[in-house]
Amino acid sequence: MPGGVGKNKGASTGSVHQKSRHVKAKKQKKRFMRAKDPIQAVFMWGIQHSINEIMLQPEPSLLLEEDFKAFSKIRVENQHYSKEYLPGHFKFKEYCPIVFHDLRKRFKIDDYDYMSSLTQHAHLAMDNPGRSGSTFFVTSDKKLIIKSLSSEEVALLHQILQPYHAHIVTQEGQTLLPQYLGMYRLTVNSAETYWIVMRNILSHKYKTHLKFDLKGSTVDRAASEKEKAKIRPTLKDNDFIQMERKIMIGDASKASFLSILESDVGLLEKLNLMDYSLLVGITDFGAAPTDSDDEEWLDDDDVDFSGDELREDSPTSPLPDDMGKSNVEGEPTSPVPPTGASPPKAEELVVIKEDEVIEKPSGSPTGAASPVYRPILVNGEKEVVQAKADGYYPIIDKSVDIFAVLSLPESRKEVYYIAIIDVLTNYGARKRAAHAAKTMKHGHGAEISTVKPGQYARRFLDFVHKSIQ
């Protein structure tokens, strides 16, 4: 295990300061990991260390004020654990570990599963079409997103973390806000990198045929020609309007969905945040391939998240099974808004459990006559539902794809993946200046994106109301 010095401040167990631990460096025989990028390798090592630490701590009965200011930090010097993949000197810092541990619980994400997603294989790099300059990665199982943050965004997230956590508690985990699962600082070669881990919004299994980033604004809100040239571009408000798109989920699902959305947007307005978007990913099972092309539905070759496409040079080397086993002495799925369409009548369905063999009906059409696909979500369980006349259907796992909302079967055969993204923009001096400049350019009546949080929230909600049927 690498030699290092560990510190932990502000834990809710009552100990504000812990003694530094001095660990003797030990030469290792096995490789630790195969992530080519040293920052990614340090992150994966740090996640192993962090989760092992949190699992050894007693579960707090409640969170204290100091937990929202706490951090844990380890400095590694002159390590010989895996010289080929880990730098000799690095630091790993986790912000508010107990708070994020509690958030993962409320989002029904087990710590071990969280660690497994982040450490089993190297992460896949993604392009960012936006203006933020952030770096994005997705885990190899496509369940989690890793995004780089600026130091200003880290400070802002610290400011809003306590009301954000209180909102998640009040809503019992039912939210369309980004699901923040962990925040970290990595120091490699004296350079600091900040990463936030979130749940992926789009399907971890099926391709996304259309993606929209919607703000409720119409000024400069169309995808560029460069963006449209991509295989799966991220389209914007004007594209959505020109295509005459609607989110067809029915009155009952719409009411439930908007109730949660309005609560979330109310929090953002209260926190003086704006410039967020509604990400809408659409998987269209009404345009299914023929039987011989079924595998083309699986999203194995690219990544879909707010317009971020997988780079061809993404590292994909798997990690060894024993990755992260510690040699330091003494170290050791979310409630979702009930937005799915009402399930068909029981007599119309045959439910096939997950562990059964899934076979197509003997009368299933082949060749040019494509079968009809429509995923069904039943009781929040992972099931395959087979209707008498419609062939067989793919699985939608609500414990993973919690943002999935079904279209009404009589309107479209689509699944919508919908949530709020990019919430870490405060309406401060910079945004006020941008608002003044755009108002002078486009006039007071123009639907510019940069407006005060209250006006932004009302316009955003109005646009979403009109877009859902």
N, C-alpha and C positions, 0 to 999 in steps of 0.2 A: 504494500500500500504506500502511496506517496507520503512523504513527510510533510507536515503542515502545522498550522496553528489555527484552531477553530474558536469562534466566538459566537455567543447567542445573547441578544439583548431583548428585554421586554417580553419574555414568555409569560403566559397567563398562569403558569404554575406557581407564581409568586416570586420567582427568582429573576431579578432584573439583570444581574451580571453573573456570568459563570466564569470559572477559572479557565485560563487558556490551557489547551492540551498540546503537549509536545509529543509528536509521534515519530518514532524512529523509522527512517526509510528502509525499505526492504526490497531486495532484488526479486522480480517476478519472472516466472518461467513462461507464462501464457500471455498472449496479447489481450489487451483490455477491450479494444473496440476497433472498428474498421472505418469510422467516419474520416474521410479525407480532410475535411475542413477542420482546423484545430479549434475554432470557436464552437463548432457543432460537437466536436469530441468532448470539450470541456463541459458543455451544456449537458450532454448525456451522462457524463460522469457525475456532475453535480446533482442531476435529478435522482440518480441512484442513491447518492449520499443523503439528499434531502428527505426522500421518502422513507429510507431506512431510519433516519432520525425521528421523523414524525410518528412512525409506527411504534417507537419505543416509549413515546411520551404518553402519560395518562390523558384520557379524553377530558377536556375542560367542560365544566358544567355550563359555563357561559363565557362569552368574550368580554374582556376588559378593555378599558380605554387604551391602555398601553399596547395591547395586541395590534392596534391599527397603526402603531408607530414602530413596531418591533422589526427586527431582521436577524437572520443568521448568516454568518460569513465564515468561510474557510480559505486559508491561504496555503498553497502548496508550493514548496521549494525543493529543488533538486530531486524531483521524483524519478524513479527508475522503473515505474510500473509498466509503461508501454511507451518507450521513447519514440517508436515509429509513428504513433498516432496522437499521443498527448504531449503538449509542450512541457518543458521541464519546470516552468514557473507559471502559475496562473492563480486567479482568485475566482471564487464563486460566491455570489451573494443572493440570498432569497429574501424578498420583501414580505413582511406580514405572513409568515408561514402558517400560523394557526388560523388566521382569517381565511386564507385561500383553501386550507384544508376543510374548513367548515363550509365554504362555498361549494367545493367539490361534492361534499356529502349532500347538500341541498339540491344540487343538480344531478344527484344519483350517479356520480362517477366514483368508482372505487379507486383508492389510492394505488393499489397494485395495478389495476387496469390502466390508470393514468401513466404510471411509470413504464409499463410494458409498451404502450403506444409510443412513448417518447424515446425509448431506448432499445427496442428490439432491432430496429433497422435505421440506417441513416435517413434523414428527412429529405423530401423532394423539394427542390427550389422552385419558386414560382415568380413569374413576371408581375409587376405592379403597373397597371395602366394609368393610375391616378397621379396626382401631383405631389403626393406626400413624400415620395422618395423612400418609403419604408421597404424593408425586405420581408418577403413572405416565404414560409415553408409550410408544407403539409406533412403529417406523419405518413408512414408507408401504408397504414391501414386507413388513411384518409378520414380519420375521426377527429383529429385535432389540428388546429392552425397555430403556427408560431409567427408572430409579427414583431419586427423591430420597432422600438419606440425612441423618441427623442427624450432628452433629459427633461424638457418642459412637459411632455406628455406623462412621464413618470411622476413628476410633481403634481400634475393635475389629477392623475388617478389616485394618488395618495389623498388628495383633498376630498374627492368624492367617494372614496372607498367605504366609509362608514355609512353614509346615506344609501349608497348602492346596496350594501349588505342588508341594511334594515328593510329596503324595498323587496329584496329577494325573500327575506324571512316573511314579510307581510303577505307577499304574493304566493307563498309556499312553493317557490321555485318556478311558478308559471309566469314566464316573461319572454318577450321578444328582443330584449336587450342582449348585447354580446355577453356570453357566459365566460367571465374571466375566471381562470383556473389556477394561475400562478404567474408571478412576475419576478424577473431575475436580472442581475447584472453580472456580466462575464468580463473579466479582465485578462487579456492575452497580449503579451508583448507591449504592456503599458497602455493598450488601447481598450477603452470601455465600450461594451455593447449591452443594450437593454432589450430584453425580450419579454413579451407577454404571450401566454398560452390561452387559447380560446377553443371552444367547441366549433367544429366545422358546421356551417349552415346547410350546405348543399349535400346531396346524396353521397354516401360513402361507397355506393355500389353501382348506381346507374348514371348514364351520361345525362348531362344537362343540355337540352336542345336550344333553350333561349335563356338569356340572363338580362335583367334590367336593374339599373341603379336609379332609383326614383327619389327625388327631393321635393316634388311639387312645384318646381320652378320651370319656366320655359325659355329663359334667356341663356343662350349658350349651353343648352341642355340637350344636345344631340351628339351621338357618337361620331368621332372623326372618321374620315375615310380609311385612315391607317388602322383604326380599331375595327371597323367593319370588315376589313380584309382578313381578319383572323378567322380561324375555323369556328370558334365560339366567342364572338365579340360580346362585350358588355354594352348593352344599349341603354339609352337614357329616356328622360321624360318625353321629349318630342318624338322619339322613335316609337315609344309606347302608344302615344296618341295617334300618330300617323298610321300605325298598324292596326288601329282600332281594337287593341287588346283589352280584355277584361279578365279578371280573376273570378272564375265561375265556381263558387263554393256553396251557394244557397243561403237563404236568410238566417237559418239557425246557426250555421258555422260563422257567417259574417258577423252576427251579433256578438258571439263569444269572442271571436278574434279581435274585433274592434274594441271590446271592453278592456281587454288586456293591453292592446296597443295604446289606448288613451291613457291608461294608468302609467305605462312606461314613458310616454311622451310628456305626461305631467311632471314626472320626476326630472326629465332632461330640462324642461323649462324652468323648474325650480332651481336647478343647479346652474342655470345661466349657460346652457350648452346649446349649440346649433350646428348646422351644416351636416347633420347626420343624413343617412339615406335608408330607404327600404330596399333591401336586396330581394329580388324575386327570381328564383331559378325555376325553370319549367322543364319537366320531363314528360314528353308526349308519347304515351303508350298507344295512342290511336294510330300512329304511323309506324307500327312494329315491322321489323324485317321478316323475311320468310323463315321457316323452321331451321333451315341450314345456316342462317345468319344470326341465330339467337345470341351468340357470344358477343356480338357487336354492341349489345346493350350495356355490357359491363364496362365500367369506367376504369380500365386498367392502364390506359396509355396516356391519359392527360388528367389535369387537375382543374376543377371548376370552383372558384371562390371569388366572387366580386370581380370577375374579369381577369383573374390571374391564371395564366397558362403555364404548364410545366415546361421548364427549359430542357432542351435536349441533353445538356451536359450535367443534369442533376445526378448527384451521387446516389447510388442505389445499393451499395455493398452491404450485405447483411452482417449483423453482429454475431459473435459466437454465443452459444447458449449460456455460458457461464459469465457473460459480461456483467461487470459491476459487483461481483462478489467481494465483499470487503475483507481486508486483512488488517484493518486498524483495530487494535485491542479495544473492546467495549463498544464497537459500533454495530451496530447492528446493520343508474340511468334516470333523466330528470322528468319530474312532472311536467307535462306539456299542456298548453291550452287545448281544450277539447274542440279543436277546429276541424277535425275530420268530418267528411260527409257521413250522414246516417247510414249504417250498414244495411245491406239488403235483408229481406225477410229470411227467417231461418230456413223455411222450406225451399228457398231458392239456392241455398249454399251447401257445399260439402267442404268441411274444414279439414285440412290435412296438416297434422302436427309437424313441427320442424324436423323431428328425427325420422319421419317416414320418407319413403322414396317418392319423389314427385314425378308422375308420369302424365303425359298428355292423353286426353281421351282418344279412344280408338277412332272416333269420327272427326278428329281434329284436321282441319284443312291443311294441305301442303302445297308446295309449289307457289304459283303466282297468287293464289288465294291466301293471304296472310291471316293468321289467327288474331283475334282481338285480345289485347292485353289491358287489364285494369287492376292495379294493386288495391287491396282492401286492408284497412286497419281495423282489427276487431279486438275490443277490450284492452287495447294497449299491449297485446301479446304479439310475439313473432309467429305468424301463421300464414299459410297459403290458403286462399279462399277460391273455390272453383265453382263458377256458375254453370248451369246446365248447358247453355247454348254458346258460351263464349270461350271455350278452350280453357287453358290453364293460365295462371297469373304469377308474376314474380313476387318475391317476398319484399315487404317493406318492414323493417325492424324499427319500431317506434322507440325502443330503448336507445337507439343510436341516432336515427334520423328524426329527431323530436320536432323539427320545424316543418315536417311534411304535412300538407293539407290536401285532401282529395278534391278533385273537381266533381261536380254533379255528373253522374253517368249519362244522363240524357242530354247534357250539353257538350261535354268534351271528355276525353279519356286522358286526363293529365294529372300529374302530381305537382303541386306548387311547394317550393321550399322558400319560406318567407321569414325574414327577421330584420332587425335594425342593425346597421353597421356604422362605423366611423363616428363614434359619439364623443371623442376626446378633443372637441374644439370649443374653447371658451370664447364668449363674445366680449373680447377685451379691446384694447386700443387698436390692435392691428385690424380686427374685423370691423370695428367702427370706421376706421379710415377706408377700408375696402367698400363698405356700404356707402359712404359719402361719394367715393369715386364712381361707383357703378350707377348710383342715382343720378349724378350729373351727366353721365354718358347716355343712359337709357331712359331717363325721366322718372318721376315719382310713381307713376302707375305701372312701371315695368315689373314683371315677375322675376326679379333678380334673386339669386340664391342667398346672398349675404344680407340678412335682415335681423332684426332683434329677435331674441329667443321666443318671446310670446307670439309675435307675428309668424315666425318660422313654424312653430308648433301648430298654429291654427291652419295655416296654408297646407302644411304637410298632411294633417289629418283630413282636411277637406278633399285633397287629391286622392288619398287612399279610399275614403268613403265612396267617391265616385268611380273608383277603379274596380271595386268588388261588387259582384252580383251573386 
